[in-house]
Amino acid sequence: MFFPSDPVIDAIVRGLLLSIIAMVWVVLLIRTNGLRSLSKMTNFDFVMTVALGSLVAGASQASDWPTLAQVGAAMLALFVFQNISSRLRKSSDKVESAMQNDPVLLMKDGKICHEALKAERVAQSDLIAKLREANALEFSKIRAVVLETTGDVSVLHGDTEVDTRLTENVRDLSQK
């Protein structure tokens, strides 16, 4: 592609240049599409981020210009699809519920919801580790632990009750 007489130097230069081109392209797409592009608000966002990373890797290994162009087009398609899907989710509750899982309550008022741990395949030891990460000191002060749609775990703890707005869309499997 660049140094046909020396394949090693060609591979190094190609890897460097194509990686830079791919990263500049991604930055341009993010600047155009907005900060939402790489957020982790939904499971689709997570897949978008992983796919984008894979495409950047593919771009850095492209052996010719058409392959690089195809990877660039695939990146553009991901951003366009994410933009369209986020607009659809925002405008329709039905689309949002079809595209996104509900968050799940793993712990409530100091008590572990074993049904939720089992249903979501979360080990109790993982839950306890998340409590430590959140600096929770007493089970009795843990108001709620939520497995978010992104796979993150939110720990709400303290001496006051949780505002119901913070848990209004959270599934509580202990009440079934």
Residue pairs with C-beta under 8 A, 6 or more apart in sequence:
1 10
1 14
1 63
1 64
1 65
2 10
2 13
2 14
2 17
3 9
3 10
3 13
4 10
14 62
14 63
15 60
15 61
18 59
18 60
18 61
18 62
18 68
19 56
19 59
19 60
21 59
21 68
22 55
22 56
22 59
22 60
22 68
22 71
22 72
22 75
23 56
25 59
25 72
25 75
26 52
26 56
26 75
29 37
29 75
29 76
29 79
30 37
30 38
30 79
32 79
33 79
33 82
33 83
36 82
36 86
37 48
37 79
37 82
38 45
38 48
38 49
38 52
39 45
40 46
40 49
40 150
40 152
41 149
41 150
42 89
42 99
42 100
42 149
42 150
43 100
43 101
43 149
43 150
43 151
44 82
44 85
44 99
44 100
45 82
45 150
46 150
46 151
48 78
48 82
51 78
52 75
52 78
55 71
55 74
55 75
55 78
56 75
58 67
58 71
59 68
59 71
59 72
59 75
62 68
62 71
85 99
88 95
88 99
89 95
89 96
89 99
89 100
90 96
100 149
101 149
102 149
102 169
102 170
102 171
103 146
103 147
103 148
103 149
103 169
103 170
103 171
104 116
104 119
104 120
104 146
104 147
104 170
104 171
104 173
105 113
105 116
105 144
105 145
105 146
105 147
105 167
105 170
105 171
105 172
105 173
105 174
106 112
106 113
106 116
106 117
106 120
106 122
106 127
106 145
106 146
106 147
106 153
107 113
107 127
107 142
107 144
107 145
108 143
108 144
108 145
108 172
108 174
109 142
109 143
109 144
110 138
110 139
110 140
110 141
110 142
111 139
112 124
112 127
113 172
113 173
113 174
114 124
115 173
115 174
115 176
116 122
116 147
116 171
116 172
116 173
116 174
117 123
117 124
117 127
119 173
120 147
122 147
127 145
127 153
130 145
130 153
130 155
131 142
131 145
131 155
133 155
134 155
134 157
136 142
136 155
136 157
141 157
141 158
141 159
142 155
142 156
142 157
143 156
143 157
143 158
143 161
143 162
144 154
144 155
144 156
144 162
144 166
144 167
144 170
145 153
145 154
145 155
145 156
146 153
146 154
146 156
146 167
146 170
147 153
148 154
156 162
156 166
